[in-house]
Amino acid sequence: MNSSESEEQDVNIEEEELSKPIILAQATKGMEIQEHSDPFNGTFVFFDEDHTLGNSLRYILANQPNVEFCGYSLPHPSENKMNMRLQTVNETKEKIMNDGLKCLSQICDIIEDKFKKALENK
């Protein structure tokens, strides 16, 4: 094999590597809770989510009586994830998050029903 064939093979390998997904595990996870010993304080990482879920969920959670702090961030545009920080009082962070997600789901169902009714009346 001469040097030009070797360089061509190297280029092909690099192109194949670039076309592969970088992190397969994240795409299948959906969400994870960063390990923390405090049951009332933690960060939830949502994969493949952005400001749409982040701001809606933050609003719902921040208005819960047992929430001390709630905020979210998108670490970097090239990272396809959203971090939601939650600090609670008297109830675990998992229960509060679960309640918030259920509430947001119910709100979405109500909006969908109203939208369908509006289309039928048109």
All heavy atoms as an XYZ file, in Angstrom:
976
protein
N       0.856     -1.172      0.000
C       0.000      0.000      0.000
C       0.900      1.232      0.000
O       1.778      1.369      0.826
C      -0.895     -0.021      1.245
C      -1.810      1.129      1.302
S      -2.929      1.260      2.738
C      -3.178     -0.324      3.387
N       0.657      2.135     -0.950
C       1.483      3.337     -0.982
C       0.886      4.407     -0.077
O      -0.189      4.236      0.484
C       1.691      3.842     -2.430
C       0.384      4.246     -3.094
O      -0.508      4.729     -2.422
N       0.290      4.046     -4.400
N       1.583      5.542      0.042
C       1.165      6.562      1.007
C      -0.161      7.216      0.639
O      -0.942      7.579      1.502
C       2.255      7.614      1.174
O       2.427      8.312     -0.039
N      -0.464      7.362     -0.651
C      -1.734      7.988     -1.029
C      -2.907      7.077     -0.697
O      -3.971      7.541     -0.292
C      -1.745      8.366     -2.512
O      -1.750      7.197     -3.311
N      -2.744      5.749     -0.830
C      -3.809      4.817     -0.445
C      -4.029      4.846      1.063
O      -5.159      4.789      1.537
C      -3.467      3.395     -0.893
C      -3.555      3.183     -2.379
C      -3.114      1.786     -2.772
O      -2.447      1.105     -1.970
O      -3.440      1.378     -3.884
N      -2.937      4.953      1.830
C      -3.040      5.023      3.282
C      -3.771      6.286      3.717
O      -4.628      6.245      4.588
C      -1.643      4.978      3.893
O      -1.708      5.164      5.271
N      -3.449      7.424      3.106
C      -4.125      8.677      3.439
C      -5.598      8.615      3.072
O      -6.454      9.089      3.810
C      -3.460      9.846      2.708
C      -2.102     10.199      3.244
C      -1.414     11.264      2.405
O      -2.034     11.803      1.471
O      -0.245     11.538      2.692
N      -5.914      7.989      1.925
C      -7.306      7.863      1.495
C      -8.089      6.997      2.477
O      -9.222      7.305      2.827
C      -7.342      7.257      0.091
C      -8.688      7.356     -0.579
C      -8.604      6.899     -2.018
O      -7.780      7.425     -2.784
O      -9.378      5.989     -2.352
N      -7.476      5.923      2.947
C      -8.128      5.054      3.921
C      -8.363      5.804      5.231
O      -9.426      5.688      5.828
C      -7.270      3.818      4.171
C      -7.947      2.803      5.062
C      -7.098      1.564      5.267
O      -5.945      1.515      4.870
N      -7.672      0.571      5.898
N      -7.403      6.600      5.695
C      -7.563      7.387      6.910
C      -8.726      8.360      6.783
O      -9.513      8.530      7.698
C      -6.279      8.162      7.240
C      -5.146      7.258      7.686
O      -5.434      6.090      8.052
O      -3.985      7.700      7.659
N      -8.860      9.002      5.638
C      -9.946      9.946      5.413
C     -11.282      9.226      5.476
O     -12.232      9.698      6.087
C      -9.763     10.665      4.049
C     -11.004     11.463      3.708
C      -8.539     11.566      4.086
N     -11.382      8.061      4.876
C     -12.629      7.299      4.899
C     -13.007      6.894      6.321
O     -14.172      6.949      6.689
C     -12.535      6.056      4.011
C     -12.500      6.415      2.538
O     -12.944      7.487      2.150
N     -11.959      5.525      1.732
N     -12.046      6.507      7.118
C     -12.322      6.128      8.498
C     -12.844      7.334      9.269
O     -13.816      7.251      9.998
C     -11.065      5.541      9.179
C     -10.741      4.177      8.565
C     -11.264      5.412     10.687
C      -9.413      3.615      8.987
N     -12.210      8.486      9.084
C     -12.657      9.688      9.786
C     -14.072     10.079      9.369
O     -14.882     10.462     10.195
C     -11.687     10.837      9.516
C     -10.350     10.653     10.196
C      -9.359     11.740      9.819
O      -9.709     12.663      9.075
O      -8.220     11.642     10.284
N     -14.397      9.969      8.096
C     -15.741     10.301      7.626
C     -16.773      9.359      8.244
O     -17.855      9.781      8.630
C     -15.805     10.240      6.102
C     -15.088     11.389      5.427
C     -15.025     11.237      3.920
O     -15.577     10.254      3.388
O     -14.412     12.105      3.280
N     -16.419      8.070      8.346
C     -17.330      7.108      8.974
C     -17.542      7.450     10.441
O     -18.655      7.387     10.948
C     -16.777      5.688      8.848
C     -16.852      5.134      7.453
C     -16.182      3.760      7.341
O     -15.837      3.182      8.394
O     -16.004      3.303      6.232
N     -16.477      7.813     11.126
C     -16.581      8.164     12.543
C     -17.448      9.406     12.742
O     -18.220      9.490     13.685
C     -15.188      8.394     13.155
C     -14.357      7.136     13.285
C     -14.996      6.092     14.176
O     -15.505      6.440     15.259
O     -15.000      4.918     13.782
N     -17.315     10.379     11.845
C     -18.089     11.609     11.965
C     -19.582     11.374     11.752
O     -20.413     12.077     12.304
C     -17.592     12.652     10.965
C     -16.229     13.263     11.280
C     -15.793     14.166     10.141
C     -16.281     14.051     12.573
N     -19.922     10.387     10.948
C     -21.333     10.143     10.653
C     -22.030      9.345     11.752
O     -23.249      9.282     11.798
C     -21.481      9.411      9.317
O     -20.934      8.110      9.424
N     -21.282      8.758     12.679
C     -21.874      7.975     13.768
C     -22.421      8.901     14.849
O     -21.852      9.955     15.110
C     -20.831      7.043     14.399
C     -20.392      5.923     13.514
C     -19.370      5.060     14.231
C     -18.865      3.954     13.334
N     -17.818      3.191     14.000
N     -23.531      8.505     15.504
C     -24.006      9.304     16.638
C     -22.965      9.311     17.752
O     -22.349      8.293     18.032
C     -25.263      8.583     17.097
C     -25.587      7.600     16.043
C     -24.364      7.381     15.218
N     -22.795     10.452     18.374
C     -21.766     10.583     19.406
C     -22.161      9.831     20.667
O     -21.406      9.045     21.204
C     -21.510     12.064     19.724
C     -20.928     12.745     18.483
C     -20.578     12.221     20.903
C     -20.801     14.231     18.606
N     -23.379     10.057     21.140
C     -23.799      9.433     22.394
C     -25.128      8.729     22.155
O     -26.165      9.365     22.071
C     -23.929     10.468     23.521
C     -22.590     11.167     23.726
C     -24.394      9.817     24.807
C     -22.647     12.327     24.679
N     -25.085      7.429     22.030
C     -26.307      6.666     21.802
C     -27.140      6.532     23.064
O     -28.355      6.529     23.012
C     -25.964      5.272     21.271
C     -25.327      5.233     19.887
C     -24.904      3.806     19.556
C     -26.278      5.754     18.840
N     -26.487      6.445     24.207
C     -27.205      6.229     25.467
C     -28.136      7.391     25.776
O     -29.230      7.184     26.275
C     -26.217      6.030     26.604
N     -27.728      8.596     25.474
C     -28.557      9.752     25.787
C     -29.860      9.740     25.012
O     -30.890     10.108     25.531
C     -27.803     11.047     25.498
C     -26.742     11.346     26.511
C     -26.121     12.706     26.283
O     -26.422     13.381     25.318
N     -25.240     13.091     27.175
N     -29.816      9.315     23.764
C     -31.025      9.336     22.938
C     -32.081      8.387     23.476
O     -33.266      8.610     23.300
C     -30.665      8.977     21.507
N     -31.679      7.330     24.153
C     -32.643      6.364     24.660
C     -33.047      6.648     26.103
O     -34.018      6.084     26.579
C     -32.064      4.939     24.583
O     -30.869      4.878     25.348
C     -31.777      4.547     23.147
N     -32.336      7.499     26.794
C     -32.605      7.737     28.212
C     -33.859      8.549     28.450
O     -34.694      8.164     29.245
C     -31.414      8.442     28.873
C     -30.275      7.535     29.192
C     -29.231      8.290     29.972
C     -28.042      7.416     30.282
N     -27.033      8.127     31.027
N     -33.996      9.697     27.820
C     -35.124     10.567     28.078
C     -34.848     11.507     29.230
O     -34.852     12.708     29.068
N     -34.597     10.949     30.419
C     -34.322     11.770     31.592
C     -33.487     10.977     32.588
O     -33.618      9.764     32.666
C     -35.615     12.204     32.279
C     -35.377     13.155     33.414
S     -36.716     13.284     34.603
C     -36.739     11.703     35.356
N     -32.664     11.672     33.333
C     -31.937     11.054     34.434
C     -31.855     12.046     35.582
O     -31.962     13.255     35.379
C     -30.540     10.593     34.010
C     -29.550     11.711     33.782
C     -28.172     11.217     33.385
O     -28.043     10.070     32.919
O     -27.221     11.993     33.548
N     -31.708     11.513     36.777
C     -31.534     12.354     37.957
C     -30.073     12.268     38.355
O     -29.556     11.171     38.561
C     -32.426     11.872     39.124
C     -33.882     11.849     38.700
C     -32.225     12.748     40.349
C     -34.808     11.166     39.691
N     -29.409     13.414     38.430
C     -28.017     13.392     38.846
C     -27.963     12.954     40.301
O     -28.739     13.425     41.121
C     -27.377     14.758     38.666
C     -27.156     15.101     37.223
C     -26.406     16.411     37.047
O     -26.241     17.190     37.978
N     -25.955     16.650     35.838
N     -27.073     12.036     40.581
C     -26.967     11.471     41.928
C     -26.628     12.545     42.945
O     -25.731     13.348     42.760
C     -25.898     10.376     41.961
C     -26.296      9.127     41.201
C     -27.553      8.474     41.748
O     -27.721      8.393     42.970
O     -28.381      8.056     40.926
N     -27.403     12.545     44.012
C     -27.204     13.507     45.092
C     -27.819     12.898     46.341
O     -28.893     12.315     46.290
C     -27.885     14.837     44.734
C     -27.374     15.985     45.537
N     -27.829     16.268     46.785
C     -26.443     16.920     45.246
C     -27.204     17.338     47.245
N     -26.361     17.756     46.326
N     -27.175     13.032     47.458
C     -27.662     12.394     48.682
C     -28.872     13.101     49.287
O     -29.593     12.528     50.086
C     -26.536     12.313     49.712
O     -26.078     13.611     50.028
N     -29.103     14.346     48.917
C     -30.197     15.112     49.486
C     -31.495     14.806     48.733
O     -31.599     15.052     47.537
C     -29.873     16.611     49.386
C     -30.894     17.487     50.084
O     -31.908     16.959     50.586
O     -30.678     18.712     50.126
N     -32.515     14.273     49.422
C     -33.766     13.936     48.730
C     -34.597     15.159     48.337
O     -35.554     15.039     47.574
C     -34.513     13.076     49.746
C     -33.971     13.470     51.071
C     -32.539     13.876     50.833
N     -34.238     16.327     48.833
C     -35.015     17.535     48.570
C     -34.330     18.502     47.602
O     -34.837     19.585     47.350
C     -35.299     18.276     49.884
C     -36.001     17.419     50.899
C     -35.313     16.893     51.980
C     -37.345     17.113     50.759
C     -35.955     16.086     52.910
C     -37.998     16.308     51.677
C     -37.299     15.790     52.756
N     -33.185     18.111     47.052
C     -32.377     19.025     46.271
C     -31.672     18.238     45.173
O     -30.980     17.275     45.469
C     -31.367     19.678     47.214
C     -30.431     20.621     46.528
O     -30.657     21.048     45.409
N     -29.359     20.949     47.225
N     -31.855     18.616     43.906
C     -31.169     17.883     42.858
C     -31.398     18.451     41.476
O     -32.153     19.403     41.281
N     -30.715     17.830     40.513
C     -30.794     18.249     39.114
C     -31.315     17.094     38.276
O     -30.821     15.978     38.368
C     -29.415     18.692     38.601
O     -28.960     19.784     39.403
C     -29.483     19.124     37.158
N     -32.317     17.393     37.474
C     -32.878     16.439     36.525
C     -32.350     16.810     35.145
O     -32.394     17.986     34.759
C     -34.406     16.517     36.511
C     -35.045     16.121     37.814
C     -35.127     17.022     38.866
C     -35.564     14.846     37.986
C     -35.721     16.664     40.070
C     -36.151     14.484     39.188
C     -36.230     15.389     40.225
N     -31.856     15.837     34.402
C     -31.332     16.081     33.064
C     -32.305     15.466     32.064
O     -32.553     14.256     32.088
C     -29.926     15.474     32.890
C     -29.404     15.757     31.491
C     -28.979     16.009     33.945
N     -32.873     16.310     31.206
C     -33.795     15.864     30.167
C     -33.052     15.886     28.832
O     -32.530     16.926     28.435
C     -35.004     16.799     30.081
C     -35.904     16.753     31.276
C     -35.632     17.521     32.400
C     -37.028     15.950     31.278
C     -36.469     17.485     33.510
C     -37.867     15.905     32.384
C     -37.591     16.671     33.488
N     -33.008     14.743     28.154
C     -32.328     14.658     26.868
C     -33.305     14.953     25.740
O     -34.496     14.630     25.821
C     -31.695     13.276     26.698
C     -30.641     13.003     27.741
C     -30.918     12.206     28.832
C     -29.392     13.583     27.645
C     -29.959     11.974     29.811
C     -28.427     13.364     28.619
C     -28.715     12.556     29.699
N     -32.807     15.583     24.702
C     -33.595     15.952     23.521
C     -34.739     16.901     23.882
O     -35.832     16.806     23.326
C     -34.134     14.708     22.801
C     -33.017     13.844     22.243
O     -32.015     14.412     21.782
O     -33.145     12.611     22.269
N     -34.525     17.783     24.823
C     -35.520     18.795     25.203
C     -34.865     20.168     25.170
O     -33.644     20.290     25.217
C     -36.094     18.508     26.591
C     -36.887     17.236     26.682
C     -38.144     17.213     25.820
O     -38.594     18.286     25.368
O     -38.664     16.125     25.592
N     -35.716     21.200     25.110
C     -35.192     22.559     25.021
C     -36.061     23.516     25.839
O     -36.713     23.098     26.791
C     -35.086     22.998     23.556
C     -36.423     22.927     22.822
O     -37.471     22.787     23.473
O     -36.421     23.025     21.581
N     -36.092     24.784     25.441
C     -36.828     25.809     26.191
C     -38.331     25.532     26.256
O     -38.993     25.985     27.188
C     -36.604     27.190     25.561
C     -35.208     27.700     25.704
N     -34.687     28.125     26.907
C     -34.219     27.852     24.788
C     -33.446     28.523     26.735
N     -33.133     28.365     25.461
N     -38.865     24.824     25.279
C     -40.306     24.565     25.262
C     -40.729     23.835     26.531
O     -41.634     24.264     27.241
C     -40.698     23.750     24.018
O     -40.236     24.440     22.854
C     -42.192     23.558     23.941
N     -40.071     22.738     26.831
C     -40.375     22.007     28.067
C     -39.801     22.735     29.275
O     -40.463     22.844     30.308
C     -39.830     20.580     28.011
C     -40.046     19.763     29.284
C     -41.536     19.510     29.516
C     -39.286     18.460     29.232
N     -38.588     23.245     29.146
C     -37.909     23.864     30.281
C     -38.687     25.011     30.901
O     -38.908     25.039     32.112
N     -39.134     25.948     30.088
C     -39.822     27.117     30.631
C     -41.211     26.753     31.149
O     -41.634     27.242     32.196
C     -39.910     28.222     29.570
C     -40.221     29.560     30.173
O     -39.810     29.874     31.277
N     -40.972     30.364     29.445
N     -41.921     25.885     30.437
C     -43.264     25.469     30.873
C     -43.202     24.729     32.209
O     -43.966     25.020     33.130
C     -43.917     24.564     29.827
O     -43.984     25.205     28.592
N     -42.286     23.768     32.291
C     -42.158     22.972     33.507
C     -41.642     23.819     34.666
O     -42.107     23.688     35.800
C     -41.252     21.775     33.262
C     -41.128     20.755     34.377
C     -42.489     20.200     34.790
C     -40.208     19.615     33.940
N     -40.714     24.716     34.392
C     -40.201     25.608     35.438
C     -41.334     26.454     36.023
O     -41.448     26.606     37.231
C     -39.105     26.532     34.884
C     -38.531     27.465     35.945
C     -37.985     28.751     35.354
N     -38.909     29.435     34.472
C     -39.903     30.239     34.880
N     -40.128     30.452     36.156
N     -40.682     30.838     33.998
N     -42.198     26.974     35.166
C     -43.316     27.791     35.628
C     -44.244     26.990     36.541
O     -44.625     27.454     37.615
C     -44.098     28.343     34.426
C     -45.293     29.153     34.842
C     -45.148     30.481     35.233
C     -46.564     28.591     34.888
C     -46.241     31.232     35.644
C     -47.661     29.330     35.294
C     -47.495     30.643     35.672
O     -48.578     31.380     36.088
N     -44.580     25.769     36.111
C     -45.480     24.904     36.904
C     -44.845     24.579     38.261
O     -45.490     24.701     39.300
C     -45.777     23.593     36.150
C     -46.416     23.899     34.830
C     -46.533     22.615     37.013
C     -47.864     23.655     34.677
N     -43.582     24.166     38.232
C     -42.907     23.763     39.474
C     -42.696     24.947     40.411
O     -42.869     24.813     41.626
C     -41.565     23.105     39.157
C     -41.640     21.741     38.461
C     -40.256     21.293     38.025
C     -42.297     20.709     39.359
N     -42.337     26.097     39.873
C     -42.071     27.261     40.709
C     -43.319     27.722     41.454
O     -43.215     28.370     42.500
C     -41.517     28.400     39.864
N     -44.495     27.389     40.945
C     -45.750     27.782     41.591
C     -46.289     26.725     42.560
O     -47.385     26.896     43.093
C     -46.798     28.131     40.534
C     -46.482     29.448     39.883
O     -46.371     30.465     40.556
N     -46.302     29.432     38.577
N     -45.541     25.664     42.782
C     -45.931     24.650     43.755
C     -45.550     25.132     45.163
O     -44.478     25.725     45.348
C     -45.246     23.306     43.462
C     -45.569     22.724     42.097
C     -47.024     22.364     41.956
O     -47.651     21.890     42.892
N     -47.573     22.598     40.767
N     -46.393     24.873     46.166
C     -46.109     25.394     47.514
C     -44.854     24.818     48.164
O     -44.238     25.486     48.993
C     -47.366     25.017     48.315
C     -48.033     23.943     47.538
C     -47.652     24.145     46.107
N     -44.465     23.607     47.817
C     -43.304     22.987     48.458
C     -41.999     23.189     47.686
O     -41.014     22.519     47.964
C     -43.546     21.484     48.648
C     -44.607     21.221     49.695
O     -44.705     21.953     50.676
N     -45.413     20.209     49.491
N     -41.990     24.099     46.722
C     -40.779     24.349     45.938
C     -40.112     25.626     46.429
O     -40.718     26.688     46.481
C     -41.114     24.455     44.423
C     -39.897     24.903     43.634
C     -41.615     23.109     43.912
N     -38.846     25.487     46.816
C     -38.044     26.612     47.270
C     -37.365     27.303     46.095
O     -37.273     28.515     46.034
C     -36.965     26.083     48.234
C     -36.808     26.878     49.468
C     -35.819     26.200     50.408
O     -34.826     25.595     49.967
O     -36.054     26.296     51.624
N     -36.867     26.498     45.143
C     -36.190     27.030     43.960
C     -36.384     26.080     42.801
O     -36.356     24.863     42.961
C     -34.681     27.190     44.225
C     -33.911     27.565     42.987
C     -33.878     28.870     42.547
C     -33.246     26.595     42.250
C     -33.186     29.213     41.393
C     -32.553     26.924     41.104
C     -32.515     28.242     40.676
N     -36.575     26.654     41.617
C     -36.636     25.864     40.397
C     -36.079     26.701     39.256
O     -36.470     27.855     39.078
C     -38.074     25.455     40.095
S     -38.190     24.429     38.620
N     -35.159     26.146     38.512
C     -34.586     26.831     37.361
C     -34.075     25.814     36.370
O     -33.846     24.650     36.704
N     -33.927     26.242     35.126
C     -33.410     25.327     34.116
C     -32.351     26.025     33.280
O     -32.281     27.258     33.255
C     -34.533     24.790     33.226
C     -34.994     25.734     32.143
C     -34.493     25.628     30.853
C     -35.912     26.737     32.399
C     -34.911     26.503     29.860
C     -36.340     27.604     31.420
C     -35.828     27.485     30.138
O     -36.236     28.348     29.156
N     -31.537     25.218     32.617
C     -30.526     25.762     31.715
C     -30.277     24.778     30.587
O     -30.459     23.569     30.744
C     -29.213     26.043     32.457
O     -28.637     24.826     32.893
N     -29.871     25.332     29.462
C     -29.388     24.530     28.339
C     -27.886     24.747     28.318
O     -27.434     25.858     28.023
C     -30.018     24.988     27.024
C     -31.535     24.973     26.970
C     -32.032     25.507     25.643
C     -32.070     23.579     27.200
N     -27.113     23.719     28.670
C     -25.678     23.928     28.878
C     -24.945     24.490     27.664
O     -24.126     25.377     27.798
C     -25.140     22.542     29.226
C     -26.301     21.662     29.380
C     -27.510     22.349     28.893
N     -25.254     23.994     26.469
C     -24.565     24.433     25.257
C     -25.393     24.010     24.057
O     -25.999     22.930     24.080
C     -23.168     23.801     25.192
C     -22.308     24.395     24.128
N     -22.347     23.955     22.827
C     -21.406     25.403     24.158
C     -21.492     24.662     22.101
N     -20.907     25.548     22.885
N     -25.430     24.819     22.995
C     -26.247     24.449     21.837
C     -25.871     23.105     21.205
O     -26.717     22.429     20.623
C     -25.995     25.582     20.837
C     -25.579     26.742     21.667
C     -24.862     26.160     22.860
N     -24.624     22.692     21.343
C     -24.228     21.405     20.754
C     -24.595     20.215     21.649
O     -24.530     19.080     21.213
C     -22.724     21.382     20.474
O     -22.002     21.412     21.683
N     -24.968     20.481     22.902
C     -25.429     19.418     23.797
C     -26.948     19.406     23.766
O     -27.586     20.408     24.075
C     -24.953     19.660     25.228
C     -23.475     19.509     25.420
C     -23.114     19.675     26.878
O     -23.383     18.760     27.677
O     -22.587     20.750     27.210
N     -27.512     18.284     23.414
C     -28.953     18.184     23.241
C     -29.609     17.776     24.561
O     -30.174     16.695     24.679
C     -29.255     17.183     22.129
C     -30.577     17.459     21.478
O     -31.170     18.505     21.686
N     -31.043     16.517     20.696
N     -29.490     18.662     25.556
C     -30.080     18.350     26.859
C     -30.460     19.627     27.598
O     -30.005     20.715     27.259
C     -29.133     17.506     27.703
C     -27.859     18.199     28.135
C     -26.989     17.248     28.936
C     -25.737     17.938     29.444
N     -24.926     17.029     30.239
N     -31.315     19.444     28.602
C     -31.780     20.545     29.433
C     -31.634     20.103     30.887
O     -32.029     18.999     31.247
C     -33.250     20.840     29.110
C     -33.817     22.024     29.827
S     -35.084     21.731     31.068
C     -36.069     20.414     30.525
N     -31.050     20.964     31.715
C     -30.886     20.683     33.143
C     -31.946     21.451     33.922
O     -32.100     22.655     33.740
C     -29.504     21.113     33.630
C     -28.392     20.357     32.950
O     -28.499     19.183     32.669
N     -27.303     21.052     32.672
N     -32.659     20.752     34.800
C     -33.683     21.375     35.641
C     -33.247     21.202     37.088
O     -33.162     20.081     37.586
C     -35.031     20.705     35.399
C     -36.166     21.218     36.257
S     -36.859     22.804     35.797
C     -37.499     22.504     34.177
N     -32.971     22.311     37.752
C     -32.563     22.295     39.159
C     -33.798     22.490     40.022
O     -34.601     23.393     39.774
C     -31.566     23.425     39.397
C     -31.043     23.487     40.794
C     -29.955     22.485     40.982
N     -29.408     22.614     42.310
C     -28.769     21.640     42.907
N     -28.594     20.500     42.294
N     -28.302     21.791     44.105
N     -33.956     21.653     41.043
C     -35.146     21.700     41.888
C     -34.753     21.564     43.352
O     -34.023     20.649     43.724
C     -36.093     20.561     41.482
C     -37.455     20.489     42.142
C     -38.266     21.750     41.880
C     -38.219     19.274     41.620
N     -35.231     22.509     44.182
C     -35.041     22.454     45.633
C     -36.418     22.499     46.261
O     -37.206     23.415     45.992
C     -34.191     23.629     46.118
C     -32.760     23.554     45.633
C     -31.968     24.778     46.022
O     -32.450     25.901     45.934
N     -30.735     24.553     46.455
N     -36.708     21.507     47.097
C     -38.039     21.384     47.678
C     -37.986     21.386     49.201
O     -36.919     21.252     49.793
C     -38.713     20.080     47.206
O     -37.981     18.966     47.724
C     -38.772     20.003     45.699
N     -39.172     21.517     49.797
C     -39.317     21.463     51.251
C     -40.454     20.492     51.540
O     -41.490     20.531     50.878
C     -39.699     22.844     51.834
C     -39.540     22.867     53.338
C     -38.928     23.956     51.198
N     -40.281     19.618     52.504
C     -41.319     18.694     52.997
C     -41.705     17.565     52.038
O     -42.387     16.645     52.451
C     -42.605     19.440     53.391
C     -42.372     20.456     54.481
O     -41.529     20.258     55.346
N     -43.095     21.547     54.432
N     -41.346     17.627     50.780
C     -41.624     16.544     49.832
C     -40.382     16.311     48.985
O     -39.642     17.247     48.699
C     -42.818     16.880     48.932
C     -44.131     16.873     49.690
C     -45.330     16.903     48.754
O     -45.352     16.131     47.792
O     -46.228     17.713     49.013
N     -40.182     15.075     48.547
C     -38.976     14.761     47.779
C     -39.023     15.414     46.405
O     -40.094     15.701     45.863
C     -38.810     13.240     47.596
O     -39.885     12.755     46.792
C     -38.766     12.523     48.938
N     -37.838     15.628     45.872
C     -37.725     16.244     44.547
C     -38.391     15.386     43.481
O     -38.998     15.903     42.542
C     -36.267     16.512     44.200
C     -35.387     15.264     44.132
C     -33.931     15.636     43.916
C     -33.049     14.421     43.846
N     -32.665     13.887     45.133
N     -38.333     14.054     43.632
C     -38.946     13.161     42.652
C     -40.471     13.284     42.649
O     -41.092     13.310     41.592
C     -38.549     11.699     42.920
C     -37.099     11.382     42.638
C     -36.174     11.648     43.824
O     -36.640     12.168     44.882
O     -34.975     11.350     43.703
N     -41.073     13.390     43.844
C     -42.525     13.524     43.919
C     -42.981     14.851     43.323
O     -43.941     14.910     42.554
C     -43.023     13.411     45.358
C     -44.554     13.536     45.419
C     -45.114     13.389     46.789
C     -46.617     13.454     46.848
N     -47.328     14.169     45.813
N     -42.268     15.922     43.648
C     -42.616     17.243     43.118
C     -42.474     17.250     41.593
O     -43.346     17.772     40.888
C     -41.731     18.342     43.749
C     -41.980     18.433     45.256
C     -41.941     19.669     43.061
C     -43.304     19.053     45.653
N     -41.395     16.669     41.084
C     -41.192     16.628     39.633
C     -42.295     15.815     38.964
O     -42.848     16.226     37.941
C     -39.815     16.041     39.294
C     -39.538     15.943     37.803
S     -39.565     17.517     36.920
C     -38.009     18.207     37.428
N     -42.631     14.679     39.543
C     -43.686     13.832     38.995
C     -45.027     14.582     38.972
O     -45.749     14.551     37.969
C     -43.801     12.540     39.803
C     -44.660     11.507     39.130
O     -44.592     11.331     37.925
N     -45.474     10.827     39.923
N     -45.347     15.271     40.066
C     -46.584     16.051     40.125
C     -46.577     17.167     39.077
O     -47.591     17.437     38.432
C     -46.778     16.653     41.517
C     -47.074     15.599     42.581
O     -47.349     14.440     42.219
O     -47.013     15.954     43.779
N     -45.438     17.829     38.911
C     -45.328     18.907     37.928
C     -45.507     18.405     36.504
O     -46.183     19.041     35.689
N     -44.910     17.253     36.200
C     -45.058     16.675     34.859
C     -46.495     16.253     34.594
O     -47.014     16.442     33.488
C     -44.099     15.492     34.690
C     -42.619     15.868     34.578
C     -41.750     14.629     34.724
C     -42.341     16.583     33.263
N     -47.169     15.704     35.628
C     -48.581     15.327     35.466
C     -49.439     16.563     35.218
O     -50.322     16.556     34.358
C     -49.085     14.589     36.707
C     -48.617     13.163     36.806
C     -49.166     12.510     38.063
C     -48.649     11.104     38.226
N     -49.114     10.480     39.479
N     -49.180     17.623     35.958
C     -49.930     18.866     35.803
C     -49.729     19.448     34.396
O     -50.692     19.847     33.738
C     -49.496     19.871     36.865
S     -50.387     21.430     36.814
N     -48.494     19.463     33.920
C     -48.205     19.976     32.582
C     -48.888     19.121     31.519
O     -49.439     19.652     30.547
C     -46.695     20.027     32.350
C     -46.229     20.610     31.023
C     -46.763     22.031     30.831
C     -44.717     20.581     30.944
N     -48.908     17.823     31.716
C     -49.583     16.920     30.778
C     -51.078     17.206     30.728
O     -51.691     17.225     29.653
C     -49.327     15.469     31.185
O     -49.995     14.594     30.315
N     -51.685     17.445     31.895
C     -53.116     17.766     31.945
C     -53.406     19.093     31.247
O     -54.410     19.220     30.540
C     -53.593     17.813     33.397
C     -53.612     16.451     34.059
C     -53.860     16.530     35.563
O     -53.845     17.603     36.155
N     -54.088     15.375     36.183
N     -52.537     20.064     31.421
C     -52.714     21.358     30.752
C     -52.648     21.168     29.232
O     -53.458     21.733     28.491
C     -51.663     22.380     31.239
C     -51.956     22.763     32.685
C     -51.627     23.611     30.342
C     -50.868     23.580     33.345
N     -51.695     20.361     28.778
C     -51.578     20.096     27.337
C     -52.829     19.396     26.807
O     -53.285     19.697     25.698
C     -50.342     19.256     27.050
S     -48.802     20.165     27.274
N     -53.387     18.474     27.579
C     -54.621     17.791     27.167
C     -55.776     18.776     27.043
O     -56.572     18.706     26.091
C     -54.983     16.686     28.167
C     -54.023     15.511     28.123
O     -53.280     15.378     27.133
O     -54.010     14.738     29.111
N     -55.890     19.707     27.977
C     -56.960     20.716     27.935
C     -56.801     21.596     26.699
O     -57.771     21.876     25.983
C     -56.957     21.565     29.227
C     -57.400     20.705     30.411
C     -57.840     22.793     29.080
C     -57.162     21.348     31.766
N     -55.574     22.026     26.432
C     -55.328     22.869     25.257
C     -55.654     22.110     23.975
O     -56.273     22.656     23.053
C     -53.865     23.376     25.254
C     -53.646     24.344     26.407
C     -53.512     24.020     23.915
C     -52.205     24.724     26.640
N     -55.275     20.841     23.927
C     -55.574     20.029     22.740
C     -57.084     19.888     22.543
O     -57.588     20.026     21.419
C     -54.937     18.647     22.869
C     -55.174     17.767     21.663
C     -54.593     16.376     21.808
O     -54.311     15.943     22.949
O     -54.430     15.710     20.773
N     -57.827     19.637     23.613
C     -59.287     19.518     23.514
C     -59.916     20.817     23.014
O     -60.798     20.793     22.141
C     -59.894     19.138     24.873
C     -59.562     17.714     25.296
O     -59.139     16.903     24.437
O     -59.715     17.422     26.498
N     -59.480     21.935     23.553
C     -60.026     23.228     23.122
C     -59.689     23.503     21.655
O     -60.507     24.047     20.913
C     -59.507     24.356     24.015
C     -60.129     24.331     25.393
C     -59.723     25.519     26.223
C     -60.422     25.460     27.563
N     -60.264     26.676     28.342
N     -58.514     23.119     21.239
C     -58.102     23.310     19.847
C     -58.976     22.468     18.920
O     -59.460     22.965     17.894
C     -56.621     22.940     19.689
C     -56.123     23.052     18.276
C     -55.900     24.300     17.712
C     -55.878     21.922     17.521
C     -55.437     24.416     16.405
C     -55.421     22.024     16.219
C     -55.191     23.274     15.658
N     -59.205     21.210     19.286
C     -60.047     20.335     18.464
C     -61.476     20.853     18.380
O     -62.096     20.821     17.313
C     -60.030     18.905     19.013
C     -58.727     18.180     18.744
C     -58.743     16.787     19.325
C     -57.437     16.060     19.056
N     -57.420     14.722     19.657
N     -62.020     21.339     19.499
C     -63.372     21.903     19.496
C     -63.451     23.141     18.617
O     -64.430     23.357     17.902
C     -63.829     22.222     20.925
C     -64.183     21.002     21.721
C     -64.596     21.354     23.135
C     -64.837     20.085     23.932
N     -65.109     20.358     25.348
N     -62.416     23.963     18.659
C     -62.394     25.167     17.821
C     -62.357     24.800     16.337
O     -62.993     25.457     15.520
C     -61.200     26.042     18.179
N     -61.638     23.749     15.990
C     -61.595     23.303     14.598
C     -62.953     22.757     14.144
O     -63.362     22.974     13.006
C     -60.527     22.226     14.406
C     -59.071     22.702     14.411
C     -58.128     21.515     14.281
C     -58.818     23.698     13.294
N     -63.654     22.044     15.044
C     -64.947     21.491     14.705
C     -65.973     22.610     14.490
O     -66.859     22.484     13.644
C     -65.445     20.563     15.814
C     -64.683     19.268     15.909
C     -65.038     18.454     17.151
O     -65.919     18.891     17.932
O     -64.420     17.398     17.348
N     -65.884     23.684     15.248
C     -66.842     24.797     15.160
C     -66.537     25.747     14.015
O     -67.307     26.659     13.750
C     -66.887     25.571     16.467
C     -67.433     24.731     17.596
O     -68.229     23.817     17.369
N     -67.018     25.013     18.803
N     -65.444     25.549     13.345
C     -65.038     26.454     12.279
C     -65.832     26.211     11.030
O     -66.200     25.237     10.589
C     -63.535     26.274     12.000
C     -62.981     27.359     11.171
C     -61.482     27.224     11.092
C     -60.939     28.384     10.299
N     -59.533     28.322     10.115
